[in-house]
Amino acid sequence: VLLTNFDKNCTMPIKNIRLEVMQALEPQVEGFMDSFLIKPEDIWQPTDFLPNSEKDTFLQEVKELREESKDLGYDFWVTMVADTITEEALPTYESWLMDVVGIDQHGDYKTNGWAKWVRAWTAEENRHGDVLNKYLYLSGRVNMREIELTTQHLISDGFDIGTDRDPYKNFVYTSFQELATNISHKRVGQMAKKKGNVLLGKMCTIIAGDEMRHHLAYREFVKTIFGEDPSGMMIAFADMMKKKIVMPAHFLRESGGTIGSAFENFSNCAQRLGVYTAQDYVDILSKLNTFWDLESMRALNEEAEKARDYLIKLPARLERIAERMKFPQDQYHFKWVEANGAL
């Protein structure tokens, strides 16, 4: 353990401590990559799930894809579009993570394990937006130009997830967010399958599997940091939960709209559909508390003890709030999708 006794009276700046811990853990990153990522030659690629444009049967396959898409409703398509746009904003996430303390893409790029992780993780994630975008385009159920405008806006607007360059906070965020994305994709896949759309169901389910692997990796990063700097990690975790974990697309907007103006309406769609709900937020927090075994954590300073107490009590408090929350049942009409889910 590097830093069991660090507290706010310590003279070493927090940034220096974060850097020291990240450097101490860097030799383990190669093992994390072997455990949680898959080589490009061994993993699925978008064309595995889409009509093959090299075959004479391509147009017939596209026709079948479009037929299978007809029975999916308005809220479904809005959620699917927003999930796709979120995945397509990957350049924002990579550039953000590359700026985190301890992740160094400069100099000899081969020597920094954390930078290698971010690039390899990005390469896996890139396939998600790719396959979903192509599916939406072929389905004929959405306005692709409006989707493309929203995607460009989202990348241009960036995001602010409240982590700054702190690796502890960033890894709490990714641990949480990867599981949230897993839940969303998995449920969209289940709904598509129920409507008889086997291809889309399979596609979303396998994307959800990727997100789960990534979640398992990031929660392992946090667990390992707890072993090096338990007080610092506990305080960072509590700070993130006090700010609330915002979604990556919280700056979502339609063409002509202001930053963030479309996000609440999309969230209401996801809540109505049961794709991602306020209860899911509570459940994810509970799972992280359990996996990181907060209750049995030792060698915490006074501030970290208070942070742990807050985190342990938080799920029950959020549960009570979630039970009282009301969401609009009327559909907001997005430019991405017509009222009946078709153009």
Secondary structure, DSSP 8 states (H G I E B T S, - for coil): ---TT--TT-SS-HHHHHHHHHHHHGGGHHHHHHHH---GGGS--GGGGS--TTSTTHHHHHHHHHHHTTT--HHHHHHHHHHHHHHHTHHHHHHHHTTSTT---SSSTTT-HHHHHHHHHHHHHHHHHHHHHHHHHHH--S-HHHHHHHHHHHHHH----S-TT-HHHHHHHHHHHHHHHHHHHHHHHHHHHHTT-HHHHHHHHHHHHHHHHHHHHHHHHHHHHHHH-HHHHHHHHHHHHHH----TTTT---TT--TTTTHHHHHHHHHHHTSS-HHHHHHHHHHHHHHTTGGG--S--HHHHHHHHHHHHHHHHHHHHHHH-----S----SSS-TTS--
